[in-house]
Amino acid sequence: METRPKMIYLPDTMTNWPWPRAINPHFEAVKIEADAWFHSFKALDPEILVEFDKSSTAYLVALGHPTVSRESFRVGCEIMNMQLVVDEVTDRSSGAGANRIVDIVIDALNNPHKIRPEGEHIIGEMMRQCSARAMQTMSVTCQPRFINIFTIYVRAVAAEAIDREQRHCLSIDDHFKHRRESSGILPWLILCGMELDLPDEVFYHPAIVDIVECTGDLITVDNDMYSYNREQARGVDYNSLISVVMLELGLDIGSAMGWAAAYHTKLEKRFFDRLAKIPSWGPSIDSLVKEYLDGLGNWVRASYIWSFDIQRYFGTISAEIQQTGLVPLLPKVHCKASIRGGEDHTDTRYSQ
């Protein structure tokens, strides 16, 4: 007998989040430039490239960094595109192959003026050009922090390829630890300071470090709630927070969504508790700290807006779902050649 629900209720986690929608004024012009740069490498199969273009990653960067300069916004677009390519290439690689790709990326990240070896995967030259532009644009203090966190991210992506091969199932706590590194959100939170010279004693203050972690976890919770339906339909939900909660706590889908929403509320409280404990370092530094923390808060809103505006997860009924919270549960499907950009057979209302 069929026990799967026909609808999922998606709780609204953003009702009380105080940061409003904002967008970078350079979005339209820079998107054209960044897309042309990305397409010039022909790093992805045409079918996959079409799907990436629909995701409008430049729009996410514009929402996530609404106040940065044109040059910084361009850097952000290139970094986002690099993350997409790293994810895509390693997704269709073995654990050993993913490690080789990641080694190339890290070498190019750290050596932007080094000519890449002949015959190397094109991802090396993409990362080299991206890194060269980034190092000319980022503040002196942001550069080493970004290199460090981006290295952690790509190493985690390689480890994820091994987990995927072995179908490792993580606990709830381990899931959050893993996603902080592998989801790619931490580089973006570091980049909230790309134009700021924050001293180490400020940047690594325990309250600020905890706010950064809270921000990443808030975005993870939202993302895993939004993406769960498509992932479960395609059979790639084993590492989704919703699936992890269902397995560990013995809950059904609706109860797991409720658990995630309640945890989101706890994270919000923790975020604002830490915000109230930020010390003063004097007027000049305090203004930089406020700008950085506003950037973190804005990213939570940006991720939410992007998830619905581009119809990535909910297709043509995205606006309706945002209003009602009711998501038609997609049937399990065989996604043929999804990594190669093949068509799947999900509900056409979710087509992009």
Helices and strands as residue ranges (DSSP letters): E 7-9, H 27-40, H 46-55, H 57-64, H 70-91, H 95-110, H 123-137, H 142-166, H 172-182, H 185-190, G 191-193, H 200-203, H 206-234, H 241-249, H 253-275, H 283-309, G 315-317, H 318-324, E 326-328, G 348-350
